[in-house]
C-alpha cells in the first residue's frame, strides 16, 4: 500500500478499522495493512541520537490525517479511546447508532458543539479561547456521540500541527439507517473472521448484551469454546 487512495480502497473493503492494532481489538488496522504485521515499530535512531518515525509509521501517521482531510474516511475516537477509521459508506450507520449518546450530551459538551457550528472547524487551543474550561478530554465524548470528528491539520506557530475538529453532520451526508447496528456488526464480523460478543463490543463501544443481541439477529455460524460463544459469517 503506497498511496492514500489505496488506503481508502482498503478501508472501503473492511468498513471499520483502527489506526494501530490493539491487544484486545479484533479490528484490522491501517498499520497492518501497510506493514503486514501487528508488531508496531514507531521509530529509528538517527546518527545524531534523535529518533524519527520509521517510513511505515510516517506513512501511517500522515494518512490518519490525510484520509479525513480528503473526505476518504471518518477519523477519530468514535468507538473508544483509540483512533478509528470508518469508510464513507458506513458513516450514516455509525452516526445512527450513536443517537443515544448525542441525546445525553449536556453542559460544556453542548457549548463546544455550538462553538464549532458557529465558527467552523476548530483546534483544541482555539476551542479553549471560545469556550471557558474546554479541554481535549471534553472532545472525546463528542466524538463518541458522532457530533465531532477530525477534519484537517492546522499549522501552529510553535511545535506540531494541531488537528481541527468539525461537525459530522456538516462534513458528511448523515441520515438514519434502520439496520445500522446489523450492518456495522456484519462489517466487523466479516473483517475479523470470528469473534465473541465481547470482541464486537470492544470494536464498536457497545455493552456485551447489546453486541450479543445484534449478533443473534445475523445469519451467523456459532460455536462454543471454553464456554464462550464465537460467531462467524455463514
C-alpha positions, 0 to 999 in steps of 0.5 A, spaced: 500 500 500 503 506 497 498 511 496 492 514 500 487 512 495 489 505 496 488 506 503 481 508 502 480 502 497 482 498 503 478 501 508 472 501 503 473 493 503 473 492 511 468 498 513 471 499 520 478 499 522 483 502 527 489 506 526 494 501 530 492 494 532 490 493 539 491 487 544 484 486 545 481 489 538 479 484 533 479 490 528 484 490 522 488 496 522 491 501 517 498 499 520 497 492 518 495 493 512 501 497 510 506 493 514 503 486 514 504 485 521 501 487 528 508 488 531 508 496 531 515 499 530 514 507 531 521 509 530 529 509 528 535 512 531 538 517 527 546 518 527 545 524 531 541 520 537 534 523 535 529 518 533 524 519 527 518 515 525 520 509 521 517 510 513 511 505 515 509 509 521 510 516 517 506 513 512 501 511 517 501 517 521 500 522 515 494 518 512 490 518 519 490 525 517 490 525 510 484 520 509 479 525 513 482 531 510 480 528 503 473 526 505 476 518 504 474 516 511 471 518 518 477 519 523 477 519 530 475 516 537 468 514 535 468 507 538 473 508 544 479 511 546 483 509 540 483 512 533 478 509 528 477 509 521 470 508 518 469 508 510 464 513 507 459 508 506 458 506 513 458 513 516 450 514 516 450 507 520 455 509 525 452 516 526 445 512 527 447 508 532 450 513 536 443 517 537 443 515 544 449 518 546 448 525 542 441 525 546 445 525 553 450 530 551 449 536 556 453 542 559 460 544 556 459 538 551 453 542 548 457 549 548 463 546 544 458 543 539 455 550 538 462 553 538 464 549 532 457 550 528 458 557 529 465 558 527 467 552 523 472 547 524 476 548 530 483 546 534 483 544 541 487 551 543 482 555 539 476 551 542 479 553 549 479 561 547 471 560 545 469 556 550 471 557 558 474 550 561 474 546 554 479 541 554 481 535 549 478 530 554 471 534 553 472 532 545 472 525 546 465 524 548 463 528 542 466 524 538 463 518 541 456 521 540 458 522 532 457 530 533 465 531 532 470 528 528 477 530 525 477 534 519 484 537 517 491 539 520 492 546 522 499 549 522 501 552 529 506 557 530 510 553 535 511 545 535 506 540 531 500 541 527 494 541 531 488 537 528 481 541 527 475 538 529 468 539 525 461 537 525 459 530 522 453 532 520 456 538 516 462 534 513 458 528 511 451 526 508 448 523 515 441 520 515 438 514 519 439 507 517 434 502 520 439 496 520 445 500 522 447 496 528 446 489 523 450 492 518 456 495 522 456 488 526 456 484 519 462 489 517 466 487 523 464 480 523 466 479 516 473 483 517 475 479 523 473 472 521 470 470 528 469 473 534 465 473 541 460 478 543 465 481 547 470 482 541 464 486 537 463 490 543 470 492 544 470 494 536 464 498 536 463 501 544 457 497 545 455 493 552 456 485 551 448 484 551 447 489 546 453 486 541 450 479 543 443 481 541 445 484 534 449 478 533 443 473 534 439 477 529 445 475 523 445 469 519 451 467 523 455 460 524 456 459 532 460 455 536 462 454 543 469 454 546 471 454 553 464 456 554 464 462 550 460 463 544 464 465 537 460 467 531 462 467 524 459 469 517 455 463 514 
